Amino acid sequence: MKIDVLMPDKSSYQALHYFTKKVYEALVSLGHQCRLLEGDDRYKATLKEPPELMVGFNGALEGMPGFFWCDLLEVPFLSLLVDPPFFLPKSLR
């Protein structure tokens, strides 16, 4: 399966960058054809050669206000949801 794993723009302590890279590595180890995309490549590469699935953290990439990039490309998107640090109980902060 052709899967594009989308690196987030920013992340506290680079945690989401680490998770994204590990998800990419896991999918590759399972035999999937994957691309790890950052910055403008998340738009350019997927437009030029759409994948069968897009994966990212905490929501889909916006193409324009109110529209998700995956919907415009008609490609399924798997969003892995992670609570941001400000939702942690005070005892864990």
DRENDOVEX-405326 format. One record per residue: residue number from 1; x, y, z of N, C-alpha, C, O, CB in turn. Coordinates in nm, 4 decimals, padded with zeros to 6 digits. Atoms other than C-alpha are relative to their C-alpha. Glycine has a CB too. Layout:
REC  num       n_X       n_Y       n_Z      ca_X      ca_Y      ca_Z       c_X       c_Y       c_Z       o_X       o_Y       o_Z      cb_X      cb_Y      cb_Z
REC  NUM         X         Y         Z         X         Y         Z         X         Y         Z         X         Y         Z         X         Y         Z
...
This chain:
REC  num       n_X       n_Y       n_Z      ca_X      ca_Y      ca_Z       c_X       c_Y       c_Z       o_X       o_Y       o_Z      cb_X      cb_Y      cb_Z
REC    1   00.0833  -00.1179   00.0000   00.0000   00.0000   00.0000   00.0882   00.1249   00.0000   00.1895   00.1302   00.0697  -00.0950  -00.0005   00.1212
REC    2  -00.0724  -00.1276   00.0032   00.1214   00.3522  -00.0814  -00.0557   00.0905   00.1095  -00.1730   00.1279   00.1074  -00.0118   00.0688  -00.1406
REC    3   00.0412  -00.0797  -00.1156   00.1107   00.5570   00.2396   00.0919   00.1208   00.0143   00.2143   00.1083   00.0112   00.0016  -00.0855   00.1297
REC    4  -00.0760  -00.1215  -00.0300   00.2176   00.9161   00.2996  -00.0192   00.0323   00.1470  -00.1319   00.0450   00.1949  -00.0450   00.1202  -00.0904
REC    5   00.0015  -00.0364  -00.1410   00.3075   00.9977   00.6583   00.0405   00.1474   00.0067   00.1473   00.1852  -00.0414   00.0969  -00.0923   00.0864
REC    6  -00.0187  -00.1441   00.0023   00.2805   01.3721   00.7226   00.0590   00.0511   00.1314   00.0006   00.0342   00.2384  -00.1324   00.0693  -00.0283
REC    7  -00.0680  -00.0595  -00.1155   00.5222   01.5443   00.9589  -00.0725   00.1290   00.0377  -00.1054   00.2090  -00.0498   00.1517   00.0277  -00.0310
REC    8   00.0654  -00.1250  -00.0403   00.3591   01.8192   01.1662   00.0940   00.1192  -00.0145   00.2160   00.1032  -00.0194  -00.0494  -00.0099   00.1447
REC    9  -00.0807  -00.1221   00.0087   00.4758   02.1801   01.1362   00.0783   00.0246   00.1276   00.1970   00.0570   00.1236  -00.0886   00.1200  -00.0298
REC   10  -00.0665  -00.0261  -00.1275   00.5531   02.2150   01.5052  -00.0511  -00.0961   00.1051  -00.1587  -00.1545   00.0926  -00.0220   00.1454   00.0451
REC   11   00.0337   00.0923  -00.1072   00.5489   02.0119   01.8218   00.0830   00.0365   00.1227   00.2027   00.0634   00.1126   00.0249  -00.1480  -00.0429
REC   12  -00.0737  -00.0258  -00.1238   00.6403   02.0745   02.1841   00.1051  -00.1079   00.0190   00.0737  -00.2269   00.0147  -00.0956   00.0053   00.1222
REC   13  -00.1119   00.0908  -00.0256   00.9788   01.9155   02.2493   00.0213  -00.1004  -00.1133   00.0865  -00.2028  -00.0929  -00.0228  -00.0743   00.1300
REC   14  -00.0137   00.0880   00.1176   00.9602   01.7545   01.9001  -00.0632  -00.1377   00.0214  -00.0282  -00.2328  -00.0486   00.1473  -00.0170  -00.0350
REC   15   00.0628   00.1291  -00.0303   00.7425   01.4758   02.0468  -00.0769  -00.0551  -00.1194  -00.0629  -00.1728  -00.1525  -00.0937   00.0138   00.1195
REC   16   00.0763   00.0489   00.1147   00.5077   01.4556   01.7472   00.0900  -00.0335  -00.1177   00.0580  -00.1225  -00.1965  -00.1031   00.1029  -00.0422
REC   17  -00.0957   00.0339   00.1056   00.8051   01.4578   01.5110   00.0573  -00.1404   00.0247   00.0723  -00.2198  -00.0682   00.1147   00.1057  -00.0064
REC   18  -00.0528   00.1320  -00.0362   00.9463   01.1568   01.6976  -00.1055  -00.1077  -00.0271  -00.0748  -00.2103  -00.0879   00.0435  -00.0027   00.1495
REC   19   00.1074   00.0972   00.0220   00.6092   00.9746   01.6933  -00.0229  -00.0229  -00.1487  -00.0401  -00.1365  -00.1928  -00.1300   00.0473   00.0665
REC   20   00.0240   00.0098   00.1436   00.5623   01.0502   01.3239   00.1076  -00.0841  -00.0674   00.0777  -00.1693  -00.1511  -00.0054   00.1394  -00.0630
REC   21  -00.1104   00.0766   00.0589   00.9053   00.9139   01.2343  -00.0122  -00.1484   00.0364   00.0149  -00.2346  -00.0471   00.1365   00.0561   00.0477
REC   22   00.0130   00.1389  -00.0435   00.8400   00.5965   01.4368  -00.1173  -00.0701  -00.0691  -00.1082  -00.1888  -00.1005  -00.0178  -00.0061   00.1517
REC   23   00.1124   00.0576   00.0750   00.5008   00.5408   01.2688   00.0440  -00.0302  -00.1426   00.0131  -00.1363  -00.1967  -00.1224   00.0964  -00.0001
REC   24  -00.0542   00.0202   00.1347   00.6713   00.5840   00.9311   00.0891  -00.1252  -00.0041   00.0726  -00.2107  -00.0911   00.0806   00.1250  -00.0452
REC   25  -00.0901   00.1155  -00.0047   00.9433   00.3333   01.0249  -00.0758  -00.1310   00.0193  -00.0397  -00.2327  -00.0400   00.1016   00.0175   00.1121
REC   26   00.0799   00.1204  -00.0238   00.6838   00.0833   01.1497  -00.0734  -00.0423  -00.1273  -00.0775  -00.1610  -00.1599  -00.1009   00.0239   00.1141
REC   27   00.0708   00.0322   00.1242   00.4824   00.1043   00.8271   00.0949  -00.0545  -00.1061   00.0603  -00.1477  -00.1788  -00.0720   00.1236  -00.0534
REC   28  -00.1007   00.0493   00.0944   00.7971   00.0581   00.6176   00.0402  -00.1424   00.0372   00.0536  -00.2280  -00.0503   00.1247   00.0930  -00.0016
REC   29  -00.0402   00.1346  -00.0440   00.8965  -00.2446   00.8272  -00.1080  -00.1041  -00.0288  -00.0781  -00.2230  -00.0397   00.0318   00.0008   00.1496
REC   30   00.1101   00.0908   00.0341   00.5532  -00.3954   00.7520  -00.0109  -00.0224  -00.1511  -00.0947  -00.1001  -00.1967  -00.1321   00.0552   00.0538
REC   31  -00.0044   00.0209   00.1444   00.6317  -00.3703   00.3792  -00.0789   00.1001  -00.0822  -00.0948   00.0810  -00.2027  -00.0491  -00.1346  -00.0305
REC   32   00.0737  -00.1014   00.0748   00.4296  -00.0634   00.2836   00.0965   00.0948  -00.0703   00.2075   00.1188  -00.0227  -00.0938   00.0786   00.0933
REC   33  -00.0772  -00.1003   00.0742   00.5604   00.1844   00.0269  -00.0376   00.1362   00.0589  -00.1482   00.1855   00.0367  -00.0291  -00.0064  -00.1571
REC   34   00.0310  -00.1221  -00.0748   00.5836   00.5027   00.2351   00.0901   00.1163  -00.0377   00.2041   00.0996  -00.0812   00.0112  -00.0261   00.1482
REC   35  -00.0772  -00.1238   00.0099   00.6943   00.8618   00.2061  -00.0240   00.0770   00.1292  -00.1371   00.0868   00.1767  -00.0408   00.0854  -00.1275
REC   36   00.0082  -00.0876  -00.1164   00.7686   01.0804   00.5076   00.0115   00.1424  -00.0528   00.1183   00.1833  -00.0983   00.1126  -00.0325   00.1074
REC   37   00.0052  -00.1309   00.0649   00.6657   01.4293   00.3956  -00.0052   00.1130   00.1018  -00.0754   00.1054   00.2027  -00.1205   00.0081  -00.0925
REC   38  -00.0047  -00.1179  -00.0870   00.7418   01.7658   00.5549  -00.0275   00.1253  -00.0815  -00.0147   00.1249  -00.2039   00.1371   00.0108   00.0710
REC   39   00.0166  -00.1310   00.0632   00.6599   02.1289   00.4787  -00.0883  -00.0029  -00.1230  -00.1925  -00.0685  -00.1241   00.1332   00.0553  -00.0372
REC   40   00.0784  -00.0095   00.1238   00.5349   02.2066   00.1283  -00.0102  -00.1320  -00.0745  -00.1009  -00.1499  -00.1559   00.0604   00.1036  -00.0908
REC   41   00.0066   00.1312   00.0654   00.6098   01.8504   00.0147  -00.1278  -00.0742   00.0374  -00.1737  -00.1602  -00.0377   00.1222  -00.0846   00.0376
REC   42   00.1254   00.0631  -00.0395   00.2990   01.7456   00.2069  -00.1096   00.0318  -00.1013  -00.2028  -00.0467  -00.1190  -00.0418   00.0462   00.1408
REC   43   00.0967  -00.0385   00.1034   00.1034   01.9296  -00.0635   00.0489  -00.0406  -00.1389  -00.0236  -00.1050  -00.2147  -00.0258   00.1516   00.0045
REC   44  -00.0527   00.0212   00.1350   00.3280   01.9058  -00.3699   00.0091  -00.1477  -00.0372  -00.0373  -00.1884  -00.1437   00.1365   00.0637  -00.0124
REC   45  -00.0209   00.1413   00.0311   00.4179   01.5368  -00.3502  -00.1323  -00.0762  -00.0079  -00.1504  -00.1623  -00.0940   00.0907  -00.0641   00.1048
REC   46   00.1279   00.0713   00.0008   00.0654   01.4220  -00.2681  -00.0861   00.0407  -00.1191  -00.1652  -00.0397  -00.1684  -00.0759   00.0257   00.1300
REC   47   00.0744  -00.0446   00.1181  -00.0807   01.6306  -00.5519   00.0561  -00.0655  -00.1256  -00.0190  -00.1088  -00.2130   00.0053   00.1538  -00.0130
REC   48  -00.0667   00.0583   00.1170   00.1750   01.5000  -00.8027  -00.0259  -00.1503  -00.0085  -00.0535  -00.2034  -00.1161   00.1515   00.0271   00.0052
REC   49   00.0202   00.1450  -00.0043   00.1380   01.1373  -00.6934  -00.0776  -00.0356   00.1274  -00.0171  -00.0648   00.2306   00.1373  -00.0761  -00.0051
REC   50   00.0807   00.0263  -00.1190  -00.1539   01.0777  -00.4537   00.0229  -00.1410   00.0561   00.0357  -00.2373  -00.0195  -00.1474   00.0189  -00.0326
REC   51  -00.0156   00.1309  -00.0624  -00.1104   00.7952  -00.2029  -00.1359  -00.0703   00.0107  -00.2385  -00.0152  -00.0292   00.0648   00.0140   00.1397
REC   52   00.1249   00.0708  -00.0276  -00.3705   00.5338  -00.1112  -00.0532   00.0362   00.1388  -00.1722   00.0211   00.1668   00.0209  -00.1522  -00.0112
REC   53   00.0354  -00.0368  -00.1363  -00.3686   00.6549   00.2507   00.0964   00.1071   00.0484   00.2152   00.1044   00.0164   00.0024  -00.1236   00.0940
REC   54  -00.0835  -00.1015  -00.0640  -00.2415   00.9588   00.4414  -00.0134  -00.0192   00.1507  -00.1212  -00.0507   00.2010  -00.0416   00.1462  -00.0436
REC   55  -00.0016   00.0180  -00.1448  -00.1418   00.9412   00.8085   00.0650   00.1221   00.0644   00.1660   00.1728   00.0156   00.0756  -00.1305   00.0396
REC   56  -00.0572  -00.1127  -00.0729  -00.0783   01.2225   01.0554  -00.0557   00.0042   00.1414  -00.1423  -00.0752   00.1782  -00.0284   00.1326  -00.0729
REC   57   00.0423  -00.0146  -00.1385  -00.1257   01.3343   01.4127  -00.0920   00.1193   00.0178  -00.0718   00.2248  -00.0424   00.1205   00.0136   00.0906
REC   58   00.0901  -00.1059  -00.0478  -00.4082   01.5415   01.5610  -00.0770   00.0738  -00.1086  -00.0953   00.1952  -00.1003   00.0781   00.0987   00.0770
REC   59   00.0864  -00.0611   00.1003  -00.6161   01.6050   01.2519   00.0621   00.0026  -00.1379   00.1827  -00.0148  -00.1554  -00.0350   00.1391   00.0409
REC   60  -00.0416   00.0003   00.1397  -00.5988   01.6295   00.8772   00.0576   00.1359  -00.0403   00.0262   00.2389   00.0192  -00.1181  -00.0365  -00.0907
REC   61  -00.0633  -00.1191   00.0569  -00.3949   01.8815   00.6798  -00.1044   00.0812  -00.0756  -00.1791   00.0263  -00.1566   00.1180  -00.0388  -00.0939
REC   62   00.0955  -00.0858   00.0707  -00.6005   02.1794   00.5598   00.0535   00.0382  -00.1373   00.1706   00.0732  -00.1523  -00.0302   00.1265   00.0821
REC   63  -00.0369  -00.0424   00.1345  -00.5974   02.2529   00.1884  -00.0311   00.1472  -00.0192   00.0474   00.2216  -00.0780  -00.0729  -00.0840  -00.1054
REC   64   00.0440  -00.1395  -00.0046  -00.7869   02.5801   00.2239  -00.0984   00.0071   00.1159  -00.1480  -00.0965   00.1601  -00.0657   00.0483  -00.1383
REC   65   00.0886  -00.0079  -00.1160  -01.0028   02.7121   00.5051  -00.1313  -00.0774  -00.0205  -00.2050  -00.0541  -00.1163  -00.0306   00.1457   00.0309
REC   66   00.1225   00.0782   00.0073  -01.2827   02.4657   00.5686   00.0083  -00.1272  -00.0828  -00.0878  -00.2040  -00.0880  -00.1064   00.0839  -00.0540
REC   67  -00.0166   00.1193   00.0833  -01.1440   02.1960   00.3377   00.1292  -00.0713   00.0377   00.2343  -00.0086   00.0513   00.0003   00.0370  -00.1506
REC   68  -00.1186   00.0790  -00.0311  -00.9052   01.9160   00.4229   00.0644  -00.0475  -00.1300  -00.0046  -00.0804  -00.2265  -00.0359  -00.1208   00.0911
REC   69  -00.0767   00.0396   00.1180  -00.6323   01.8259   00.1739  -00.0385  -00.1402  -00.0460  -00.0531  -00.1645  -00.1658   00.1500   00.0063   00.0294
REC   70   00.0338   00.1375   00.0361  -00.7210   01.4561   00.1864  -00.1370  -00.0080  -00.0688  -00.1565  -00.0915  -00.1571   00.0014  -00.0891   00.1248
REC   71   00.1308  -00.0020   00.0651  -01.0844   01.5366   00.0924   00.0098   00.0537  -00.1422  -00.0568   00.0038  -00.2330  -00.0983   00.0844   00.0809
REC   72  -00.0189  -00.0549   00.1352  -00.9727   01.7465  -00.2039   00.0635  -00.1029  -00.0924   00.0315  -00.1086  -00.2112   00.0870   00.1266   00.0048
REC   73  -00.0663   00.1045   00.0794  -00.7516   01.4568  -00.3201  -00.0811  -00.1288  -00.0059  -00.0503  -00.2187  -00.0841   00.1373  -00.0295   00.0572
REC   74   00.0823   00.1209  -00.0136  -01.0192   01.1985  -00.2289   00.0846  -00.1196   00.0431   00.0778  -00.2279  -00.0151  -00.0717  -00.0313  -00.1326
REC   75  -00.0872   00.1018  -00.0577  -00.7668   01.0009  -00.0233  -00.0364  -00.0154   00.1475  -00.0494   00.0854   00.2171   00.1516   00.0377  -00.0176
REC   76   00.0288   00.0175  -00.1425  -00.8489   00.8454   00.3169   00.1135   00.0540   00.0875   00.2306   00.0491   00.0497  -00.0240  -00.1480   00.0311
REC   77  -00.0976  -00.0546  -00.0938  -00.6748   01.0052   00.6153  -00.0178  -00.0670   00.1354  -00.1279  -00.0699   00.1905  -00.0146   00.1540   00.0125
REC   78  -00.0010   00.0589  -00.1337  -00.5821   00.8253   00.9375   00.0640   00.1015   00.0931   00.1826   00.1321   00.0811   00.0771  -00.1376   00.0031
REC   79  -00.0506  -00.0985  -00.0953  -00.5474   01.0775   01.2192   00.0226  -00.0676   00.1342  -00.0708  -00.1197   00.1952  -00.0981   00.1196   00.0145
REC   80  -00.0353   00.0553  -00.1300  -00.3664   00.9557   01.5282  -00.0072   00.1140   00.1010   00.0701   00.2095   00.0930   00.1428  -00.0670  -00.0019
REC   81   00.0256  -00.1091  -00.0931  -00.4909   01.1689   01.8160   00.0830  -00.0141   00.1262   00.0856  -00.1193   00.1900  -00.1472   00.0057   00.0353
REC   82  -00.0839  -00.0060  -00.1201  -00.2569   01.2687   02.0963  -00.0398   00.1254   00.0765  -00.0475   00.2337   00.0184   00.1543   00.0008  -00.0359
REC   83   00.0348  -00.1167  -00.0811  -00.3569   01.4972   02.3835   00.1195   00.0922   00.0128   00.2303   00.0469   00.0415  -00.0495  -00.0425   00.1392
REC   84  -00.1095  -00.0948  -00.0238  -00.1495   01.8135   02.3989   00.0273   00.0108   00.1498  -00.0598  -00.0213   00.2307  -00.0338   00.1399  -00.0593
REC   85  -00.0401  -00.0022  -00.1418   00.0366   01.8708   02.7280  -00.0937   00.0782   00.0913  -00.1043   00.0448   00.2093   00.1370   00.0577   00.0118
REC   86   00.0841  -00.0798  -00.0897  -00.2098   02.1318   02.8587  -00.1249  -00.0744   00.0455  -00.1987  -00.0231   00.1296  -00.0404   00.1286  -00.0682
REC   87   00.1122   00.0811  -00.0461  -00.4731   01.8559   02.8969   00.0412  -00.0981   00.1090  -00.0444  -00.1675   00.1640  -00.0610  -00.0753  -00.1163
REC   88  -00.0461   00.0913  -00.1039  -00.2577   01.6588   03.1423  -00.0474   00.0468   00.1376  -00.0578   00.1668   00.1628   00.1535  -00.0115  -00.0026
REC   89   00.0331  -00.0400  -00.1373  -00.3667   01.6511   03.5052   00.1150   00.0787   00.0614   00.2314   00.0538   00.0298  -00.0325  -00.1237   00.0869
REC   90  -00.1034  -00.0840  -00.0596  -00.1800   01.9074   03.7127   00.1081  -00.0828   00.0680   00.2244  -00.0423   00.0700  -00.0619   00.0959   00.1000
REC   91  -00.0977   00.0837  -00.0689  -00.0101   01.6267   03.9049   00.1057  -00.0574  -00.0956   00.2136  -00.0965  -00.0511  -00.0714  -00.1136   00.0720
REC   92  -00.0933   00.0544   00.0984   00.1598   01.5096   03.5825   00.0765   00.1078  -00.0746   00.1634   00.0754  -00.1556  -00.0739  -00.0857  -00.0984
REC   93  -00.0691  -00.1081   00.0715   00.2764   01.8516   03.4607   00.1339   00.0291   00.0615   00.2058   00.1172   00.0142  -00.0841   00.1262  -00.0013
